[in-house]
Amino acid sequence: QVQLVESGGGLVQPGGSLRLSCAASGSIFRINNMGWYRQAPGKQRVLVATIISDGSTYYGDSVKGRFTISRDNAKNTVYLQMNSLNPEDTAVYYCNAHIVTVTGPNNYWGQGTQVTVSS
């Protein structure tokens, strides 16, 4: 069984920074894509950033230049460094990973971590 455990959310003032972490654990053979999505109240879940196993990255337009995604393959962990936060970044942030186990590939989600940007 695979688990994704997120940490690092919280309350921050506009212009501030936060760093989210997501660690995958379990019977993992290989991790392909890892990424972050977010869902604001009353809105759909949207992609924030993703990182491929070779290190290639993709960012949503609203976070380009402010957020940085990275991963530590040895620790099966993905990070999201969020700078210059504004109230529009307030949402529940979900970690996502495409993981291959002995039973085959599957898509996994974390439980979500709340990020609130407010003065």
N, C-alpha and C positions, 0 to 999 in steps of 0.2 A: 504494500500500500504506500502511496506517495502523499506527502503533505507539503503544503507551502505555508510558511509562517512569516507574516509581515510584521514589521515594527518601524517606529520612527515618526508616526503621525502625531498630530497635536495642534495646539493653537499658536499662531504666529501673527505678528503685526504685518501690515502691508510693507513690502520692501524687504522683508526678512527671508530667511532660508530654512529649509528642512532637508533632512536626508532620510529617505525610506530604504529599508532593507527587506529582502525576501529570501529566505533560505528554504531550499528544497531538501527533503529527507525521505528515506525509504529505499525500496529496492530499485534503484535507478541504474539503468544501463547507459543511457546517454541523454543529455538535454540538448535539444535543438534551440528553437527560439525561446527567449524569455522577454517579458515585457510588462508594462504597466498600463492599466486602463483606469478611467475614473468615471464616476457617476454622481452628478449633482442632483439635488432634489427635483423631482418632476421631469428629469431629462434622461435620455438614453445613455447607456454606458459607451464611452468612446475611447479610442486608442490614444494614449499619451506618448509612449515611446516603446520601441522594441529593439532588441539586440540579437543578432544571429550568432551562431556558434563561432564563426570566424571573426567576430568583432564588429561586423557591419551594423550600423545603427539607422533608425528611422524615427523621426519626430513628427508629432502633429503640429500643424501650423501655429497654433496658439501658444506653444511652449518652446518653439525654436529659439535658440540663443539664450534661453533662461534655464532650461532643464538639461541635465546630462545623465544618460543611462550608461551603466557599466556593469561588468560581471566578473566574478572570481570563480573560474571553472573548478578550481581545486576545492572550493567551499560550496559549490552548487548554489551560489548566492548572486542575486542581481540587486543593484542599487539604483536609486533615482535621487540625484542631487538637484534640489529645486531652489533656485535663486530668484530674486526680484519678484517674490510672490505678490499676487494681488487678490482681491476678494473673489474674482471670477475663477480662481483656482480652487475655491472651496468645494470639496467633494469627498466621497469615499473613494479611496484609491485601492485598486485590486491588482494583485500580482497574477501573472498568467505565464504558464510554461508548457511547452510541447515536449513531453518526456517519453522516452522509450524505456519500457520495462521488459521483463521476461515474457509478459503477455502481449507485448506489442506497443505501438505508439498511442498516446492519448493526450488530451488537453486538460490541464489542471488549473484550478483557481485557488487563490488564497481567500481568507475570510474577510479581507478588507480592513483598511485603517483610515480613520477620519482625519482629514486635513481641513482646518478652519483658518481662514485668513481674515482677521478682523482687528480693528483698533479698539 
